[in-house]
Structure formats: C-alpha cells, structure tokens
Amino acid sequence: MKTLSKRRLKQRRDKFLSMRYVDDLAELTSFVRYKLTLIAGVPQYHFFSVPKRNGGLRHIENPARKLKKVQRTLNNFLQAVYFFEKTEAAYGFIIRARDEAPRDIVSNAHQHLNVPWLMNMDLTDFFHYVKREDVFHIFCHVPFNFSEDLAEILTQLTTYKGRLPMGAPTSPVLSNFATIDMDIDLLAFAQARGWTFTRYADDMSFSMDTAPMDSEIEAIRQIAGKHQFLFNETKLKIYGPEDEKLVTGLRLGEEVTLSSAFLQEIREEIDRLQKVVEARAMAGQPPSKWVEKYTQQVQGRMAFAEKVLGEYDPIYVELEKAFNRALNPPDRFSSVNWLDFPYH
C-alpha cells in the first residue's frame, strides 16, 4: 500500500467526505452516472477457490474489471478516511503515513512481546458477518453523513449477496469501519485489566500477566456478539509463560521472528522450485507458466521473510542464497541430447 503524507491523506479524506450527490461519486470514479448506476445495480463477480494452508478452501469473489476499478478508487479514499478514524487496537489493512510507524502484521505482534500470557481469538467468516445494512449504516453516519441515495449506491458497489465479498478491494477497509465500536469496547475491557489488545483483521490477540479466566473469555465473546460477530472456537489459543507464542503466525521471542513452521515451508518450496528448474534446464525447456507463477509465490514469501527478519539477518541471507541457487542452476544442468549418451 502506497505511503502518503498526512497532508495528502487529509486532502483525500476531505475530498471524499465533501461528496453530496451521486454525480459527485461519478466524477470521483471517472464514470458517467448512468454507467456507474449500471455497474452498481448488477455487480458482477467471478468465483474461484484457493486452498487454505491449514486445509479446506477459501472461496474468492473477484469483481469484474469495471467494478474492481471503481472499488480500487473507493478504497484509496476510504483508506484516507479510516486513517483518521482508526482505533488503537487496529493493525491490519491500514495505509501508512510518512514519518509514522507502520501498523502492520509485524508491529501488531510487537505489542505482545515479553508478556507471560497470550490469548489469540479468531472471528468467523469475518467479511461475511459485515452485512449490507451495516455498510449502509456506515455511509449514513459519522464521519460520512452521506445522503441515503449516495449511501445506497456506495453500498451496492461494495457489497454482494447482502454482505462484504471476499475479494473486493474495499472489503478490508470497510470491515475496519464495521469493527470500530467493537474495538473500543474490547480496548476498554482489556485496559481495565491491564491487558494489551490488538486486532489484525479477524485475528484478535490479548496479552496479560496472569492466565485469563473463563469468565473473562466469555465476556469477550459477549462483547463480540453484541456487535454481531462470532468467534471461531476452534482457533482459541492460550499460551502460558513456558510456551512458544505466536501472533498471526509470527513467533514472539526476544524479538518478533518467523515461526519454525514458516521457515520449514519456505525451505521446502525453494527446494521444490530448484528441482523443477533443474529438470527443465536438463530437458532444454524454458520455464513454464506454472514455474513462473510458483516463482512469484515464493518471491512473495521471501519478501515477507525480509520484512520480518531484515535483509541482513543470517536466516534471511541463507534463504536468499538458496532462492538464487534455485533460479540459476549450474552449467552441468544445461540441456543434454540423448544421442550424446555413451552406450559402451
């Protein structure tokens, strides 16, 4: 996500909040009004599924090209508005301002370092629990205060099947708006007990000096339920003083670092990539589309490893060397003609 100055973010926020009519929205999104109305009236999505790392499938609703273009524009402005509305607890899907510490997956984990007890909780079907009426309410009230006509078309452009779609560029920031009141209530609950509470999208973490009581866990459930969210009970995890602690998959030690599971996975992926590249080199074949796509996937995980560890960390340096070796097989793997093999 692009970094902007606070002044630029404020200008973007003020421009969005100054809208009064659907024509203003049409001008903002560079669509004539009747085309924007058509896109909003029958929003088109393409469906596909991707495997989850822990098993099962994640179903994605990918907006059609024109709708996605509108949503990306809206997201840029909605991010600017949320930047000035964000709660102390929120760390996921937030634009970063220049000269300000980032709120991201790493800084989220940092908030829970060096505390004896940690509790992680997960919200079920996070985007789908933000309903159409919730989004309409968001646009009709502070800080937006839009007219019903403007709020209605914005709701049509950003919801599908009566809730936030998994795959729309606007869903993450709108989910952050939808959880503002819940964040405030959970912050008050945590601070009254001397706990630290953060939320990274649907992942909530509480750290404390003593073990949480069952009554306190139930109270958190009640607060989430009051705001129409439901816990995934299978993902409730409590770590004690002697346990290795994880927050959104990152390991808490003296510093935030990568989990052993992540390191094992990325090493296996690099090894798999190396074997495929070498096999194609021996056959004299250029990289296939699958290899290119897989390489991009591993590059993404390498970028994440660098973000967490830093480019000079010994573990990252070792991963980078292995990745470069995988992409650049030695000359002995150049193509071989079967007629060149000796048969005596």
Secondary structure, DSSP 8 states (H G I E B T S, - for coil): ---B-HHHHHHHHHHHHT--SHHHHHHHHT--HHHHHHHHHS--EEEEEEE-TTSSEEEEEEE-HHHHHHHHHHHHHHHHHHHTT--TTB-SS---BTTS---SHHHHHHTTTT-SEEEEEEBTTTGGGSBHHHHHHHHHSTTT---HHHHHHHHHHH-BTTB--TT-TTHHHHHHHHTHHHHHHHHHHHHHTT-EEEEETTEEEEEESS---HHHHHHHHHHHHHTT--B-GGG-EEE-TTS-EEETTEEESSSEEE-HHHHHHHHHHHHHHHHHHHHHHHTT----HHHHHHHHHHHHHHHHHHHHH-TT-HHHHHHHHHHHHHHS--GGGS---GGGS---
